[in-house]
Amino acid sequence: MKKVTLIIMLVALVSQAALSQDRFIEILKTELNRNFTVLKDNPVPAYYVSYRVQDMQTHNISASFGKLLYNSNPRHQRLFNVDVRVGDYEMDNTREIKGGNMSNNYSNNDLVLEDNPAAIQKALWRNTDQVYKDAVKQFENVKANVAVKVAAEDKSGDFTKESPEKYFEPPVPLKNFKFDAAEWEHKLKKYTEIFSDNKDVLNNMANIEFGLVRKYFVDTEGREVAENACAYRLHISISTVAEDGMSLPLFLSYFAIDAKDLPSDARILKDAKDMSEMISILRKAPVAEAYSGPALMTAEAAGVFFHEIFGHRVEGARLKQESDAQTFKKKVGESVLPKDISIVFDPKLKKYRNMPLNGSYVFDDEGIRGQRVEVVRDGILKSFLMSRTPIENFSNSNGHGRAVIYADNVTRQSNMIIESNDPKSIAELRAMALEQAKKENREYVYLFDKVSGGFTTTGRYMPNAFNVTPLIVYRIYADGRPDELVRGVDLLGTPLAIFSQVTACGQDHGVFNGACGAESGSIPVSCVSPTLYIKMIETQKKSKSQNQPPILERP
């Protein structure tokens, strides 16, 4: 009897939680429909409205040199975003203004934390009214621009037509994750205490960020989405200054969806100790000269490389902009990589070969289910990442419309996976690079071991180039001398030129889990790549400060 009673109580609790969350969606829907009923009959009618909400509960702790910088202050916040479109699916207020600056609307809109219909509806009403007025003004600008400018190169419409879905994940209480703030304060102090004994380390910080986000999406086409996302992000950074004024940073980064997937304390402490030793060696390393020639790139570094030179150039919405260089837009069906290499983007994957992935989600920020997209198969370009902004021959979204909560959606990357059906061992890749060096009568080749990130420009009005910032780079000598650490290297180039030089992939795989900053804000992404052998790369000297390093010895 007690067991039956307990089951009934549990069912009642689950039903009550589901009902509470359904109530929140119902509040959103009620105000959405109330506003749309009016706006669709205005002289300039709205044809689409959506509400996007993120309920975010976070913990953030930082330490430096064994002491807390700030301790855990749990934060609970609800933010929302309103999208209103006027015109129709063929032409609306989001169309590019030719000859004008590309813009993305940013607004930081807070909602009350309680499911209070009156308070929530007032906030949604106020913002919807303003966004509609802005959309009407922008649509007038669009129509005027279309009338006086040359015809668009891409004749596709401005918004795709998609079948709506309803998707509901039960809410997950924060207490289920058992985030122990006191324990993490102790851990971060222990991690950073290691750097106290090394006076070459001028600055350091360890930071743990835990976040539980519940995402909601409703629109006037009938979509209803409630989805959870959880992440642990641990970062450790240190920096020093060389005698010539060059700033030298190093980073460690760990990502997990579940705390049990984070490395052990012993592993993190060893990584931190190794990083401390490396920065002292790096500080005294010779400065590299400009270079063009063969190179190896470790798996993690190759992930950043592919993200910058390739990923941004297959984001569909970007290819519609006439200000964009559209590097790959007309190359579908053509060879863009060696025939053994394939590239897919798959937001559904939470892990790859047991490595957690940062760019995972079920539905994108336009309420479209994320899909696996085979962009390159056997070296041939097959497709693009698509949001609800269509381009010629790609008239539907594949679930890659993404944005931070305070920005408008554009096409963005998710989890990029690079694979080869003819992988080589690391020894084979090294031998290939050195053989090429001997053919070219070169003294050495470069090995890019660690990188911090990079940036790329894809527009027509500036050089269509990329820059990746290496942290740890080695010279591998053709005559068999030991590898030599160097500093002050920037890796740069143009995408088509360097893509033609990607020659072979390794058997290993590493993951770059990071945040990508672009038009719609900083979003989580991942790139899984093997080690690469690239037949020809180009580097330049890294910029450096002209200020003297510290005169006083660090305490």
N, C-alpha and C positions, 0 to 999 in steps of 0.2 A: 504493500500500500504506500509506504514511504517512497519507494522507487518510482511508482506511477506519479505520485504528487510532485516529485522532483522533476520528472520529465515534463509534466504539464507546466511547471513554473519556468523551466528553461525555454520551452517553446513560446511561452507568453512573453518572456524577456526579448527573445530574438524578434518576434513579431512586432513588439513595441518599438525596438530599435529601427527595424525596417520601415515601420509606419512613420516614425519621426523623420527619417531621411526622405521618404516619399512626400511628407508634408512640405519639406523644404523645396523639393522639385515642384510641387504643386504651387507653392508661393511664387516661384520663378515663372512657371507657366501662366498663372493667372494674370500677373502683371504684363508678361510678354503679350498675351492675347489681347488684353485690354488696350495696350498701347498700339498694337498692330491694327486693331479694328479701326482706330482713328487715322493712323498714318497712311494706311493703304488707300484711303478715300480722300486724302489731301490733294490739292491741285497738282503738286509734284509728289506722286504716290511712292511710298516705300514698298518695295516688293519682297524684302527679306529683312528679318531682324533676328539676332541671336544674343543670348546671355551666356557668359562664361564666368564661372566662379571657382576660386581656389581657397579652400579652407586649410591653412597652414599652421602646423604646430612644430616648433623647432627648438633645439638646444644648441648653443654655441659656446665653446670654451677655448681659451687660448693661454699658452704659457711661453715663457722665454727664460733661458738660463736657469731653469729649475724653479721658477716662481710664476704664479698666475698673473697673466695680464688682465684677464677678466674671467669671472667664474660663470657658471651656468645660470642664465636667466631665461627660463622657458618663455617662449613667445607664442601667442595664439592670435592669428590674424585671418580675416576673410577679405579677399580682394575680388573685384569683379570687373568685367570688360563687356562693353556693349558694342555690337556691330550693326549698323543700319545701312542698307543699300537702297538707293533710289535709281530709277531708270528701269532697266530690265536685264535679263541674263546676257544679252548681246552687248549692251553698252551701259555702264553705270558709273557712279562717282569714284570708283577705284582706278579707272583707266589712267595710264601714264600721261602726264602733261608734257608734250614734246617741247624741248627747249627750256623746260623748267627744272627745278631741283626735285629729285625723288624725296618723298617724305613718308614718314611712318608716324601715325598718331600715338602718342604716349600719354597715358593718364593713370593716376594712382587713385583708385576708387575703393574706399573701405565700406564694408557692410558690418552691421552689428553681428555679434557672435551668437546671440539668441535667435531662435526661429520665430521672430516676432513679425507677423505679416505686415503690419502697418509701417514699421521702421524700414523693413527691407523694400517694400513697395515704393516708399517715398524716395529712397536712394536710387532705385532703378528708374523710376519715373523722371526724376530730375536729370539724370544722365542721358536717358534715351531722348528726351526732348532736345538737349543740347547737341547730341551726336546727329540727330536727324537734321537740325538746322545747318550744321556744318556740312553734312552730306549734300544738302540741297545747293548750298553755295559752291561746293566742289564740283557738283554735276554741271552747273552752269559754266564753270571754267572748262570742264571737259568738252562740253558741246562747242564752246567758242574755239577751243584749241583744235578740235577736229575740223571745224569749218575753215580755218586759215592755214593749217599745216598740210604737208603732203600726206597721201594715203598711207595707212599703216602697212608695214611689210607683212606682219602676221594678221590675218583676217579673222582669227578666232574670236569668240566672244569674251566677256569679262568674268563669267561665273559659270561653273559646270553644273549640270543637273545630276543629282545623285539620289539614290534610294535611301530614305531615312531608316535609322535603326534605333532601338531602345535597348539600353544595356545598364544593368544595375549590379554593383558589387556592394555587399553589406559593409557598413562602416567598421573600422577596426579601432578600438580604444587605444589611446596612447600608452596606457599602463601595460598593455600586452607586450610592449617591446622592452620593458624593464630597463630603460636607459638610466644607469646609475651615475649621476653627475659627480658625486664624490669620488667614485672609482676612477672616472676619466680625468678629473683634476689631478689625482695622484699619478696616473699614467703619463699625462703630458708633462708634468714636472720632472718625472723620471727620464722621459725621452730627451728633454732639453738640457738637463743637468750635464749630459755628456759633453756639451759644447763649452761648458764653463772652463774646462782645463786647456782648451785650445785657443790661444790668444790671437790666432789668425782669423777666428770667427768673430766678425764685428757685429753682426746682427743675426738673430735666429728667432724662429717662432714655430710652435706646433699648435695646430688647430683641429678640433673635432667638430664637425657639423652633423647633427642628426636631424632629419626632417621627415615628418609624416604629412603628406598632402592628400587631401580629398578633392578631386576635380569634378565639377558639374558642368553640363552643357545642355542647353535647350534652345531650339530655334523654331521659326514659324513654318518649317517644312516637316515638323513632327519628330525631330531627334530629341532623345532624352538619354543622357549619359551620366553615370556616377561611377567614378573609378578611383582607386587608391594607388598611391605611390609612396614608397619608403626608401630612404637611402642613408648610408653612413659614409661620410667623406672625411678622411684624415689626411692632412697636409703637414709636411715638415719642410721648412726652408731655412737656409743659411746663406750668408754672403760675406765676401771679403773684398778688399781693394788691393790690386797689385801695386808695385812701386811706381809703375808708369801711369797710375791713375785709372786703370781699367777696372770697372766693377765686375765682379765674378759671383754670380748666384748659383746655387744648386738646390734641387727640390726632390722631395719624396712625396708620392701621392698614392693613397690606397682608397679603393672604393668597394662597397659591399651593399647588397640589398638586405642581408641578414647579418647581424653582428658576429655570428659564428664564422662567417666567411672572411672576416678581417684576419690578417696575419697574427701570429702569437707575439707576446711581448718580447720574447727572446729574438725573434726575427726582426722586429722593428728596431730594437736596440742595436742589433748588429748592423742593420742598414744605416742607422744614424751614425754609428761609430765609423763605418766605412766612408760615409759622406764627409765626416769631419776630417778624416785623413786625406781624402781626395782633394778637398779645397786647399789644404796646405801645399800639396804637390802642384795643384793647378796654378796657384799664386806665383810659383817660380817657373812655370813652364814657358817655353819660348813662344813668341807671337808668330802665328802662321802668316805666310805671304799669300797673296791672291793666287788662285789655282784653277786650272781646268784640266780634267782628266778623270780616270776611273775612280770609283768609290764604292764602298760597302756601307750599308745602312742597317743597323740592328732593327729587330722587329718593332719595338716600341717607337723608335725614331721614324721608321717607315710609315707607321700609322699616321703621325702628324703630317708627314710629307704627302701622303695620298689625300688626306683630308683637305689640305690647302690647295694642291695643284689640280686635283680632280673633283673632289666632292662638291665644291662650290660651283663648278662649271657644269654640273648636271642637275642643278636645282631649277625646275621647270619655269617657275615664275620669273626668274632672272633672265631666262632666254627669250622672254617676250618683250623685255625692255629694249627699245632701240638705242638706248645709251650703253647697253651691254655689248661686249665683244662677241658673245654667242659662239664661243670657241668650238663647241661640239654640236651645235644645233643641226647642221646639215650633214653630219657625219654618221647618222644612223645607218647601220649596215656596212660600215667601213671598219677596217682594222685600225685600232687605236693603241693596242698593247700587244706584246708577244702572244702567240696563239695558245700558249699553255695557261694564260692568266684569265681568271673570271672574277667579277666584282658584283656582289649583291648587297642590298640594304634591307635589313629585316628588323623592324621595331618590335616584332613579337618575341624575339630571342632575349631571354634574360641572362643566359650564360652561353659561352662558346668554349668548348673543351674545358669546362669547369671554371672558366674565367668570367666573373660577373661583368655585365655590360650596362653602361650608364645611359644609353640612348633608347631604353625600352619603354613601350607604352602599348595599350590596347587600342585606344582611340586618340586621334590627333586633336589639335585644338580647334578644328572645324567640325568636330563630331563625326569624323570619318574613320572607319576602322583601318588601322595600320596594316599595310600589306608588304609581303616580301617582293622586292623588285630586283629582277636580274638586269642590271645595267650593262654589264659586259659579260659576254660568254665566249670563251675561247678566243679572246682578244678582239672580238667584234662588238661594237657599240650597238645595244639593243633597245634601250629605253632611257627614260629620265625619271627623276623624282618629281611627283606631281602633287600640288595642293588643288584647291578648287579654282585656281587660275589656269585656264586651258591654254595650250599652244597648238599650233598646226600639227595635225595627226595624233595629238594626245589630248583627247577631249574629256577625260575623266581623272579624278583624283585617285591616287594610290595611298592616301593617308599620310602625307608628309607636309601638311599645313601646320606650322608650329610657331609659337611665340611665348614670351613671358607674359604674365597675366595683364600687364599694363600696356601691351603693344598690340598692334594689328598683326594678323597672321600673314606669313609668306611661306614659300617652299623652303624647307630646311632638311638637313641630313638627320639620320637616326643612328642605327648600328651598321657601319660599313664592314664588310668581310671580304678580304682579298685572299684568293686561293689559287694554287697552281696544280696542274695535273702532271707536272714534270719537275718536282722540287729537287733541289740539290742539297748536299750536306754543307755545313758551314766551311769545312775544309775545301770542298770543291769550289765554292763561291770565292773564297780567298785566293785559291790557285788561279781562277779565271781572271780576277782583278790584277794579280801580279803578272800573269802572262801578258795581259794587255799593256801593262806598264812597261814591260821589257820590249814589246813591239814598238812602243812609242818612245823608247829610250828615256823613260821617266825614272827618277830616283825612288819615288814612293807613290803610294795611293793613300786616300783618306778612308778612315773608318769613323762614321758618325755613330756614337754610342748612345748619348742622351741628348734630348732637345727639350726646350722649354715651351715651345709653341711656334706660332708664325702668323703671317697675314698674307693676304692676296688681294690684288686689284683685278677686277674683271671688266672694267669699263672700256669704252672706245677712246676716251679723251685723255687717258694716261697710258703708259706702257702696261700691257696685259701681262703682269708678272707676279711672282710670288717670292716670299722671303721666309725662310725657316731659321730659327735661332738655336744653333747647337750649344750645348753646355760642355759636353765631354767629347773630344775629337782626338783621334790618334793618327799618326803617320805609320803606315806599314811599309817597311823598306824592302825593295826588290832584291837587295843583296843579302837579306837574311838577318840584318841587325834587329835588335829588340824593338818592338813597337814604341813609339815616342808620343807622349801626351803633348798637345799644343793648345793654345788658347787664342781667342780673338777671331773666330771664324763666323762668318755669315754665309749661309747657303742661299743662293738666289738663282733665278732663271725665268724662262718663259715656258708655259705648259706644253705646247706641242713639241718644242725642241727637246725638252728633257724626257717627255713620255716616249719619244722615239729611241731613247737611250736605255730605257729599262730593259735589262737583258735576261735576268734569271732570278728565281725566288728560292729561298731556303726551305727546309723541312720543318723549321720551328714556327711558332706563332706567338706574338706578344700583343698586348692590348694597350691602346691609349684611351683612357677614360678621362674626359675633360669637359670643358664648357666652351661652346662656340659662340662668339659674339658677332652678330650681323644685324641686318635691318630690324629684325623683330626681337632683339635683345639676346641675352646670354642664356642658351639652352643646353641641357646635357646631351652629349654625343659620345659615341665610341667608335674606334677603328681597330679592327684586328688585322694584322698584317704579318707576313713572314719577313725574314731578313732579305734585303735586296742587294743585287749587284747591278750597278748602273754604270754603263760604259763611259759616260761623259757627264760630269757635273761642273758647276762653276761656283767659286767662292770669292768673297771679298773680305777685306779687313773690317772687323767690327769697330764701330765708333766707340770712343772712350772720352772720359772727362779729362779736362786739363787741370783740374784741381789736384793738389797734393794729397796723398793718403794721410791718415791721422798722424799728427806729430807726437801726440801723447800716447803712451802705451795703454792699451785697454786694461782696466782693473782686473 
